[in-house]
Amino acid sequence: MAPEITEDNVTVELGEAFYNQHMRIDREITIASLAAFNETIDRIESYVDSFAATGIRGLRAASKLGISATLNDIDPDVSGLIGRNIVSNGLQSHCEAANENANMLLHRRRFDAVDLDPFGSPAPYLAAASHSVRKMLLVTATDTAPLCGAHLKSGIRKYACVPMNNEYHAEIGVRVLLGSIARALAVVDGATIPLLAYARRHYVRVYVRVLKRVSSADDSMKKLGFIVHCPQCSFRRLVAGLAPLMSGECPLCGSMMQAAGPLWLGHLHDYAFCESVLSELNEQGSDKHAIKLVEMCRDEIDAPTFYDYHRICHTIGISPMRIDLAVDKLRNSGFEVSRTHFSGTAFKTDADIRAITRVLSDEV
């Protein structure tokens, strides 16, 4: 008998199709996000998983939410497996198996929700997905080295952006991906409205509301720009626009600064949407790690980068206290501050590096 796996009352034959147990948390958040979108924003009637493999994510969406799901894979054997999994779960009225190149399928058909989860970079498929999507775009990128600046030239080629490999490179990767999505959607007069975005393990995942409206698309483009960073003292600032004037010298230490962009400078999460996702996750008894991840995203303040607490302590020559105590010190000094899902030793704050140094050094 062929090996099988069951998730949320959906059982699929694995066959030769790729199945990643570690992505189960992501699948649970995906189903909860589709449900939250239905409840709080707009009804999703059609969904496509462009790289469906076993088809388990789309089958769960169809079974749980009654969504019409198209499950696509370019491998004819895998597409045949998807067809068998549709039948074995009795979902013929809600699901169809497709066997096409993802770009061809997305250019040919329209869907309320488009899910891109390719092996590697989603960049080659963003134009077609932007053309196809009506309401919601869900994108996974597993090429974190190019996104986060470790493979600089590859990141520039794929995302038409200069990434940066520094202490907050994980957030840089999320913002590079969102910036690329915003530019692709803008070509078809679409606006990018992030609902939830995170970096976990080896991948980045973003959930975006799409509005096909020229004025909204123009507003999205205004949220693109650059993060200018000093590698010596960790001073950083935002510079909005696609062709801004930027000083090369750090105003604090005089070192030469580095620029990453153009990337997304706007918010990463929508609080009300995250609340709705959490409600869905709790209702379906989801994995505690999925719930914790969305809770941390919900509670992050809207700051464009985070600070690594241990790095700061090393730079100023102090022993680190518990990070929650450091967060409390900043908050008690009048700054907005939160922990971040990006790192267990980091925080987001509206304080700049000078103020952070003063507070943590007890110079206030």
Secondary structure as a PSIPRED ss2 file (coil, helix, strand):
# PSIPRED VFORMAT (PSIPRED V4.0)

   1 M C   1.000  0.000  0.000
   2 A C   1.000  0.000  0.000
   3 P C   1.000  0.000  0.000
   4 E E   0.000  0.000  1.000
   5 I E   0.000  0.000  1.000
   6 T E   0.000  0.000  1.000
   7 E E   0.000  0.000  1.000
   8 D C   1.000  0.000  0.000
   9 N C   1.000  0.000  0.000
  10 V E   0.000  0.000  1.000
  11 T E   0.000  0.000  1.000
  12 V E   0.000  0.000  1.000
  13 E E   0.000  0.000  1.000
  14 L C   1.000  0.000  0.000
  15 G C   1.000  0.000  0.000
  16 E C   1.000  0.000  0.000
  17 A C   1.000  0.000  0.000
  18 F C   1.000  0.000  0.000
  19 Y C   1.000  0.000  0.000
  20 N C   1.000  0.000  0.000
  21 Q H   0.000  1.000  0.000
  22 H H   0.000  1.000  0.000
  23 M H   0.000  1.000  0.000
  24 R H   0.000  1.000  0.000
  25 I H   0.000  1.000  0.000
  26 D H   0.000  1.000  0.000
  27 R H   0.000  1.000  0.000
  28 E H   0.000  1.000  0.000
  29 I H   0.000  1.000  0.000
  30 T H   0.000  1.000  0.000
  31 I H   0.000  1.000  0.000
  32 A H   0.000  1.000  0.000
  33 S H   0.000  1.000  0.000
  34 L H   0.000  1.000  0.000
  35 A H   0.000  1.000  0.000
  36 A H   0.000  1.000  0.000
  37 F H   0.000  1.000  0.000
  38 N H   0.000  1.000  0.000
  39 E H   0.000  1.000  0.000
  40 T H   0.000  1.000  0.000
  41 I C   1.000  0.000  0.000
  42 D C   1.000  0.000  0.000
  43 R C   1.000  0.000  0.000
  44 I C   1.000  0.000  0.000
  45 E C   1.000  0.000  0.000
  46 S E   0.000  0.000  1.000
  47 Y E   0.000  0.000  1.000
  48 V E   0.000  0.000  1.000
  49 D E   0.000  0.000  1.000
  50 S C   1.000  0.000  0.000
  51 F C   1.000  0.000  0.000
  52 A C   1.000  0.000  0.000
  53 A C   1.000  0.000  0.000
  54 T C   1.000  0.000  0.000
  55 G C   1.000  0.000  0.000
  56 I H   0.000  1.000  0.000
  57 R H   0.000  1.000  0.000
  58 G H   0.000  1.000  0.000
  59 L H   0.000  1.000  0.000
  60 R H   0.000  1.000  0.000
  61 A H   0.000  1.000  0.000
  62 A H   0.000  1.000  0.000
  63 S H   0.000  1.000  0.000
  64 K H   0.000  1.000  0.000
  65 L H   0.000  1.000  0.000
  66 G C   1.000  0.000  0.000
  67 I C   1.000  0.000  0.000
  68 S E   0.000  0.000  1.000
  69 A E   0.000  0.000  1.000
  70 T E   0.000  0.000  1.000
  71 L E   0.000  0.000  1.000
  72 N E   0.000  0.000  1.000
  73 D C   1.000  0.000  0.000
  74 I C   1.000  0.000  0.000
  75 D C   1.000  0.000  0.000
  76 P H   0.000  1.000  0.000
  77 D H   0.000  1.000  0.000
  78 V H   0.000  1.000  0.000
  79 S H   0.000  1.000  0.000
  80 G H   0.000  1.000  0.000
  81 L H   0.000  1.000  0.000
  82 I H   0.000  1.000  0.000
  83 G H   0.000  1.000  0.000
  84 R H   0.000  1.000  0.000
  85 N H   0.000  1.000  0.000
  86 I H   0.000  1.000  0.000
  87 V H   0.000  1.000  0.000
  88 S H   0.000  1.000  0.000
  89 N C   1.000  0.000  0.000
  90 G C   1.000  0.000  0.000
  91 L C   1.000  0.000  0.000
  92 Q C   1.000  0.000  0.000
  93 S C   1.000  0.000  0.000
  94 H C   1.000  0.000  0.000
  95 C E   0.000  0.000  1.000
  96 E E   0.000  0.000  1.000
  97 A E   0.000  0.000  1.000
  98 A E   0.000  0.000  1.000
  99 N C   1.000  0.000  0.000
 100 E C   1.000  0.000  0.000
 101 N C   1.000  0.000  0.000
 102 A H   0.000  1.000  0.000
 103 N H   0.000  1.000  0.000
 104 M H   0.000  1.000  0.000
 105 L H   0.000  1.000  0.000
 106 L H   0.000  1.000  0.000
 107 H H   0.000  1.000  0.000
 108 R H   0.000  1.000  0.000
 109 R C   1.000  0.000  0.000
 110 R C   1.000  0.000  0.000
 111 F E   0.000  0.000  1.000
 112 D E   0.000  0.000  1.000
 113 A E   0.000  0.000  1.000
 114 V E   0.000  0.000  1.000
 115 D E   0.000  0.000  1.000
 116 L E   0.000  0.000  1.000
 117 D C   1.000  0.000  0.000
 118 P C   1.000  0.000  0.000
 119 F C   1.000  0.000  0.000
 120 G C   1.000  0.000  0.000
 121 S C   1.000  0.000  0.000
 122 P C   1.000  0.000  0.000
 123 A H   0.000  1.000  0.000
 124 P H   0.000  1.000  0.000
 125 Y H   0.000  1.000  0.000
 126 L H   0.000  1.000  0.000
 127 A H   0.000  1.000  0.000
 128 A H   0.000  1.000  0.000
 129 A H   0.000  1.000  0.000
 130 S H   0.000  1.000  0.000
 131 H H   0.000  1.000  0.000
 132 S H   0.000  1.000  0.000
 133 V E   0.000  0.000  1.000
 134 R E   0.000  0.000  1.000
 135 K E   0.000  0.000  1.000
 136 M E   0.000  0.000  1.000
 137 L E   0.000  0.000  1.000
 138 L E   0.000  0.000  1.000
 139 V E   0.000  0.000  1.000
 140 T E   0.000  0.000  1.000
 141 A E   0.000  0.000  1.000
 142 T C   1.000  0.000  0.000
 143 D C   1.000  0.000  0.000
 144 T H   0.000  1.000  0.000
 145 A H   0.000  1.000  0.000
 146 P H   0.000  1.000  0.000
 147 L H   0.000  1.000  0.000
 148 C H   0.000  1.000  0.000
 149 G C   1.000  0.000  0.000
 150 A C   1.000  0.000  0.000
 151 H C   1.000  0.000  0.000
 152 L H   0.000  1.000  0.000
 153 K H   0.000  1.000  0.000
 154 S H   0.000  1.000  0.000
 155 G H   0.000  1.000  0.000
 156 I H   0.000  1.000  0.000
 157 R H   0.000  1.000  0.000
 158 K H   0.000  1.000  0.000
 159 Y H   0.000  1.000  0.000
 160 A C   1.000  0.000  0.000
 161 C C   1.000  0.000  0.000
 162 V E   0.000  0.000  1.000
 163 P C   1.000  0.000  0.000
 164 M C   1.000  0.000  0.000
 165 N C   1.000  0.000  0.000
 166 N C   1.000  0.000  0.000
 167 E C   1.000  0.000  0.000
 168 Y C   1.000  0.000  0.000
 169 H H   0.000  1.000  0.000
 170 A H   0.000  1.000  0.000
 171 E H   0.000  1.000  0.000
 172 I H   0.000  1.000  0.000
 173 G H   0.000  1.000  0.000
 174 V H   0.000  1.000  0.000
 175 R H   0.000  1.000  0.000
 176 V H   0.000  1.000  0.000
 177 L H   0.000  1.000  0.000
 178 L H   0.000  1.000  0.000
 179 G H   0.000  1.000  0.000
 180 S H   0.000  1.000  0.000
 181 I H   0.000  1.000  0.000
 182 A H   0.000  1.000  0.000
 183 R H   0.000  1.000  0.000
 184 A H   0.000  1.000  0.000
 185 L H   0.000  1.000  0.000
 186 A H   0.000  1.000  0.000
 187 V H   0.000  1.000  0.000
 188 V C   1.000  0.000  0.000
 189 D C   1.000  0.000  0.000
 190 G E   0.000  0.000  1.000
 191 A E   0.000  0.000  1.000
 192 T E   0.000  0.000  1.000
 193 I E   0.000  0.000  1.000
 194 P E   0.000  0.000  1.000
 195 L E   0.000  0.000  1.000
 196 L E   0.000  0.000  1.000
 197 A E   0.000  0.000  1.000
 198 Y E   0.000  0.000  1.000
 199 A E   0.000  0.000  1.000
 200 R E   0.000  0.000  1.000
 201 R C   1.000  0.000  0.000
 202 H C   1.000  0.000  0.000
 203 Y E   0.000  0.000  1.000
 204 V E   0.000  0.000  1.000
 205 R E   0.000  0.000  1.000
 206 V E   0.000  0.000  1.000
 207 Y E   0.000  0.000  1.000
 208 V E   0.000  0.000  1.000
 209 R E   0.000  0.000  1.000
 210 V E   0.000  0.000  1.000
 211 L E   0.000  0.000  1.000
 212 K E   0.000  0.000  1.000
 213 R C   1.000  0.000  0.000
 214 V H   0.000  1.000  0.000
 215 S H   0.000  1.000  0.000
 216 S H   0.000  1.000  0.000
 217 A H   0.000  1.000  0.000
 218 D H   0.000  1.000  0.000
 219 D H   0.000  1.000  0.000
 220 S H   0.000  1.000  0.000
 221 M H   0.000  1.000  0.000
 222 K C   1.000  0.000  0.000
 223 K C   1.000  0.000  0.000
 224 L E   0.000  0.000  1.000
 225 G E   0.000  0.000  1.000
 226 F E   0.000  0.000  1.000
 227 I E   0.000  0.000  1.000
 228 V E   0.000  0.000  1.000
 229 H E   0.000  0.000  1.000
 230 C C   1.000  0.000  0.000
 231 P C   1.000  0.000  0.000
 232 Q C   1.000  0.000  0.000
 233 C C   1.000  0.000  0.000
 234 S C   1.000  0.000  0.000
 235 F C   1.000  0.000  0.000
 236 R E   0.000  0.000  1.000
 237 R E   0.000  0.000  1.000
 238 L E   0.000  0.000  1.000
 239 V E   0.000  0.000  1.000
 240 A E   0.000  0.000  1.000
 241 G C   1.000  0.000  0.000
 242 L C   1.000  0.000  0.000
 243 A C   1.000  0.000  0.000
 244 P C   1.000  0.000  0.000
 245 L C   1.000  0.000  0.000
 246 M C   1.000  0.000  0.000
 247 S C   1.000  0.000  0.000
 248 G C   1.000  0.000  0.000
 249 E E   0.000  0.000  1.000
 250 C C   1.000  0.000  0.000
 251 P C   1.000  0.000  0.000
 252 L C   1.000  0.000  0.000
 253 C C   1.000  0.000  0.000
 254 G C   1.000  0.000  0.000
 255 S C   1.000  0.000  0.000
 256 M E   0.000  0.000  1.000
 257 M C   1.000  0.000  0.000
 258 Q E   0.000  0.000  1.000
 259 A E   0.000  0.000  1.000
 260 A E   0.000  0.000  1.000
 261 G E   0.000  0.000  1.000
 262 P E   0.000  0.000  1.000
 263 L E   0.000  0.000  1.000
 264 W E   0.000  0.000  1.000
 265 L C   1.000  0.000  0.000
 266 G C   1.000  0.000  0.000
 267 H C   1.000  0.000  0.000
 268 L C   1.000  0.000  0.000
 269 H C   1.000  0.000  0.000
 270 D C   1.000  0.000  0.000
 271 Y H   0.000  1.000  0.000
 272 A H   0.000  1.000  0.000
 273 F H   0.000  1.000  0.000
 274 C H   0.000  1.000  0.000
 275 E H   0.000  1.000  0.000
 276 S H   0.000  1.000  0.000
 277 V H   0.000  1.000  0.000
 278 L H   0.000  1.000  0.000
 279 S H   0.000  1.000  0.000
 280 E H   0.000  1.000  0.000
 281 L H   0.000  1.000  0.000
 282 N H   0.000  1.000  0.000
 283 E H   0.000  1.000  0.000
 284 Q C   1.000  0.000  0.000
 285 G C   1.000  0.000  0.000
 286 S C   1.000  0.000  0.000
 287 D C   1.000  0.000  0.000
 288 K H   0.000  1.000  0.000
 289 H H   0.000  1.000  0.000
 290 A H   0.000  1.000  0.000
 291 I H   0.000  1.000  0.000
 292 K H   0.000  1.000  0.000
 293 L H   0.000  1.000  0.000
 294 V H   0.000  1.000  0.000
 295 E H   0.000  1.000  0.000
 296 M H   0.000  1.000  0.000
 297 C H   0.000  1.000  0.000
 298 R H   0.000  1.000  0.000
 299 D H   0.000  1.000  0.000
 300 E C   1.000  0.000  0.000
 301 I C   1.000  0.000  0.000
 302 D C   1.000  0.000  0.000
 303 A C   1.000  0.000  0.000
 304 P C   1.000  0.000  0.000
 305 T C   1.000  0.000  0.000
 306 F C   1.000  0.000  0.000
 307 Y E   0.000  0.000  1.000
 308 D E   0.000  0.000  1.000
 309 Y H   0.000  1.000  0.000
 310 H H   0.000  1.000  0.000
 311 R H   0.000  1.000  0.000
 312 I H   0.000  1.000  0.000
 313 C H   0.000  1.000  0.000
 314 H H   0.000  1.000  0.000
 315 T H   0.000  1.000  0.000
 316 I H   0.000  1.000  0.000
 317 G C   1.000  0.000  0.000
 318 I C   1.000  0.000  0.000
 319 S C   1.000  0.000  0.000
 320 P C   1.000  0.000  0.000
 321 M C   1.000  0.000  0.000
 322 R C   1.000  0.000  0.000
 323 I H   0.000  1.000  0.000
 324 D H   0.000  1.000  0.000
 325 L H   0.000  1.000  0.000
 326 A H   0.000  1.000  0.000
 327 V H   0.000  1.000  0.000
 328 D H   0.000  1.000  0.000
 329 K H   0.000  1.000  0.000
 330 L H   0.000  1.000  0.000
 331 R H   0.000  1.000  0.000
 332 N H   0.000  1.000  0.000
 333 S C   1.000  0.000  0.000
 334 G C   1.000  0.000  0.000
 335 F C   1.000  0.000  0.000
 336 E C   1.000  0.000  0.000
 337 V E   0.000  0.000  1.000
 338 S E   0.000  0.000  1.000
 339 R E   0.000  0.000  1.000
 340 T E   0.000  0.000  1.000
 341 H C   1.000  0.000  0.000
 342 F C   1.000  0.000  0.000
 343 S E   0.000  0.000  1.000
 344 G E   0.000  0.000  1.000
 345 T E   0.000  0.000  1.000
 346 A E   0.000  0.000  1.000
 347 F E   0.000  0.000  1.000
 348 K E   0.000  0.000  1.000
 349 T E   0.000  0.000  1.000
 350 D C   1.000  0.000  0.000
 351 A C   1.000  0.000  0.000
 352 D C   1.000  0.000  0.000
 353 I H   0.000  1.000  0.000
 354 R H   0.000  1.000  0.000
 355 A H   0.000  1.000  0.000
 356 I H   0.000  1.000  0.000
 357 T H   0.000  1.000  0.000
 358 R H   0.000  1.000  0.000
 359 V H   0.000  1.000  0.000
 360 L H   0.000  1.000  0.000
 361 S C   1.000  0.000  0.000
 362 D C   1.000  0.000  0.000
 363 E C   1.000  0.000  0.000
 364 V C   1.000  0.000  0.000
